[in-house]
Amino acid sequence: MDTDGKIWYNACVVSVCDHVFYAEEKRWVFVRMRIGLARRVLKFCAKLVGFLKRIAFSEEFLARHRLSPSDFTRHRKLPFTTLVVFLMNQLRASLQTELDRFFKVIESSDVPVRRVTKSAACQARKKFTHEVFVELLHRTVEWFYQHAAVKRWRGFRLIAFDGRTRHVVAPS
């Protein structure tokens, strides 16, 4: 290899190394930005969960939504707030399987725990109105718009949809 070739080769190696280093540096900046975003989202979610806990554990909230003044007054295995949190989870399996999994997580157990039967859960569910979830949704939305920095365009929330369509051919 002649001297011009060596110089060109060395320049390419240095250029490639600089590019790789720059790319690595950009990747680390990107990773740091994502970590920072994740921390902010977690803090925001923790505040939201705290807000929802204050609502759900309040006696006024329970009084507004139970069907009878005697409902959810005794200390049971499935109190009002636990049942509401359970029902807010997306149930994908049978009710008993989901109950067992839920209490496994709640109690930090290694195996599913049968604390409540599906019959008990159904009976407890009949003791309050569906308005529990409607109120929680409305209160969550209100809280979100009070605490989140929502970008607006001329004072309006802008929600846009892309008008493109895609045609998917079914496999034969």
C-alpha positions as CSV (number, residue, x, y, z in Angstrom):
1,M,0.0,0.0,0.0
2,D,1.5,3.4,-0.9
3,T,1.6,6.3,1.5
4,D,-1.5,8.0,0.0
5,G,-3.4,4.8,0.5
6,K,-2.3,4.5,4.1
7,I,-3.3,8.1,4.8
8,W,-6.7,7.6,3.1
9,Y,-7.1,4.3,5.1
10,N,-6.1,6.0,8.4
11,A,-8.5,8.9,7.6
12,C,-11.3,6.5,7.0
13,V,-10.7,4.6,10.2
14,V,-10.5,7.8,12.2
15,S,-13.6,9.1,10.4
16,V,-15.5,5.8,11.1
17,C,-14.3,5.8,14.7
18,D,-15.4,9.4,15.2
19,H,-18.8,8.6,13.6
20,V,-19.2,5.5,15.9
21,F,-18.2,7.6,18.9
22,Y,-20.6,10.3,17.9
23,A,-23.4,7.8,17.4
24,E,-22.6,6.2,20.8
25,E,-22.7,9.6,22.4
26,K,-26.0,10.4,20.7
27,R,-27.4,7.0,21.8
28,W,-26.4,7.7,25.4
29,V,-27.9,11.2,25.3
30,F,-31.1,9.5,23.9
31,V,-31.0,6.9,26.7
32,R,-30.5,9.5,29.3
33,M,-33.4,11.5,27.9
34,R,-35.6,8.4,28.0
35,I,-34.6,7.6,31.6
36,G,-35.5,11.2,32.5
37,L,-38.8,10.9,30.8
38,A,-39.6,7.6,32.5
39,R,-38.8,9.2,35.9
40,R,-41.1,12.1,35.2
41,V,-43.9,9.7,34.1
42,L,-43.5,7.6,37.2
43,K,-43.7,10.6,39.5
44,F,-46.8,11.8,37.6
45,C,-48.4,8.3,37.9
46,A,-47.5,8.1,41.6
47,K,-49.3,11.5,42.2
48,L,-52.3,10.3,40.2
49,V,-52.5,7.0,42.2
50,G,-52.3,9.0,45.4
51,F,-55.1,11.2,44.2
52,L,-57.2,8.2,43.3
53,K,-56.5,6.5,46.7
54,R,-57.7,9.6,48.6
55,I,-60.9,9.5,46.6
56,A,-61.5,5.7,46.9
57,F,-60.8,5.5,50.6
58,S,-63.0,8.5,51.5
59,E,-66.2,7.7,53.4
60,E,-68.1,10.3,51.3
61,F,-67.2,8.4,48.1
62,L,-68.3,5.1,49.6
63,A,-71.5,6.6,50.9
64,R,-72.4,8.1,47.5
65,H,-72.0,4.8,45.7
66,R,-73.2,2.0,48.0
67,L,-76.7,0.8,47.5
68,S,-77.5,0.4,51.2
69,P,-76.1,2.2,54.3
70,S,-75.2,-1.2,55.8
71,D,-73.1,-2.3,52.7
72,F,-69.3,-2.4,53.2
73,T,-69.5,-1.5,56.9
74,R,-67.9,-4.6,58.3
75,H,-64.2,-5.6,57.8
76,R,-64.3,-8.3,55.2
77,K,-61.8,-10.0,53.0
78,L,-63.1,-8.0,50.0
79,P,-63.6,-4.4,51.1
80,F,-65.0,-1.7,48.8
81,T,-61.7,-0.2,47.6
82,T,-60.1,-3.6,47.0
83,L,-63.1,-4.7,44.9
84,V,-63.0,-1.4,42.9
85,V,-59.3,-1.8,42.2
86,F,-59.8,-5.4,41.2
87,L,-62.6,-4.5,38.8
88,M,-60.6,-1.7,37.2
89,N,-58.1,-4.3,36.0
90,Q,-58.7,-5.8,32.7
91,L,-60.0,-9.3,33.3
92,R,-58.7,-11.8,30.7
93,A,-59.3,-15.1,32.3
94,S,-62.1,-16.6,34.5
95,L,-63.2,-14.6,37.4
96,Q,-61.8,-17.0,40.0
97,T,-58.4,-17.2,38.2
98,E,-58.2,-13.4,38.1
99,L,-59.2,-13.1,41.8
100,D,-56.4,-15.6,42.7
101,R,-53.9,-13.8,40.6
102,F,-54.9,-10.4,42.1
103,F,-54.5,-11.5,45.6
104,K,-51.2,-13.2,44.8
105,V,-49.9,-9.8,43.7
106,I,-51.5,-7.9,46.6
107,E,-50.0,-10.3,49.1
108,S,-46.7,-10.7,47.3
109,S,-47.1,-14.4,47.3
110,D,-45.2,-16.9,45.1
111,V,-48.3,-18.9,44.3
112,P,-51.9,-17.9,43.6
113,V,-53.9,-17.4,46.8
114,R,-57.6,-18.2,47.1
115,R,-58.8,-15.5,49.5
116,V,-62.2,-14.7,47.9
117,T,-64.5,-16.9,45.9
118,K,-66.1,-15.7,42.7
119,S,-69.5,-15.9,44.3
120,A,-68.4,-13.5,47.1
121,A,-67.0,-11.1,44.5
122,C,-70.3,-11.1,42.5
123,Q,-72.3,-10.6,45.7
124,A,-70.1,-7.7,46.8
125,R,-70.2,-6.2,43.3
126,K,-74.0,-6.0,43.6
127,K,-73.7,-3.7,46.6
128,F,-72.5,-0.6,44.7
129,T,-73.5,1.3,41.5
130,H,-71.6,1.5,38.3
131,E,-71.3,5.3,38.9
132,V,-68.2,4.5,40.9
133,F,-66.2,4.0,37.7
134,V,-67.9,7.0,36.0
135,E,-66.9,9.3,38.8
136,L,-63.4,8.0,39.0
137,L,-63.0,8.5,35.3
138,H,-64.3,12.1,35.5
139,R,-62.2,13.0,38.5
140,T,-59.1,11.5,36.8
141,V,-59.6,13.5,33.7
142,E,-60.1,16.7,35.7
143,W,-56.9,16.0,37.7
144,F,-55.0,15.3,34.6
145,Y,-55.8,18.6,33.0
146,Q,-55.0,20.5,36.2
147,H,-51.6,18.8,36.6
148,A,-50.4,18.0,33.1
149,A,-48.9,20.4,30.6
150,V,-51.3,20.0,27.8
151,K,-50.3,21.6,24.5
152,R,-53.0,23.7,22.9
153,W,-53.6,25.4,19.6
154,R,-55.4,28.7,19.8
155,G,-56.8,27.6,23.1
156,F,-58.1,24.2,21.9
157,R,-56.9,20.7,22.5
158,L,-56.0,19.5,19.0
159,I,-56.7,15.8,18.3
160,A,-55.8,14.8,14.8
161,F,-56.3,11.7,12.8
162,D,-54.5,10.7,9.7
163,G,-56.8,10.2,6.8
164,R,-54.8,7.6,5.1
165,T,-56.2,4.1,4.6
166,R,-54.5,0.9,4.2
167,H,-56.0,-2.1,2.4
168,V,-54.9,-5.4,3.9
169,V,-55.3,-8.5,1.7
170,A,-56.4,-11.5,3.6
171,P,-54.1,-14.5,3.4
172,S,-55.4,-17.2,1.1
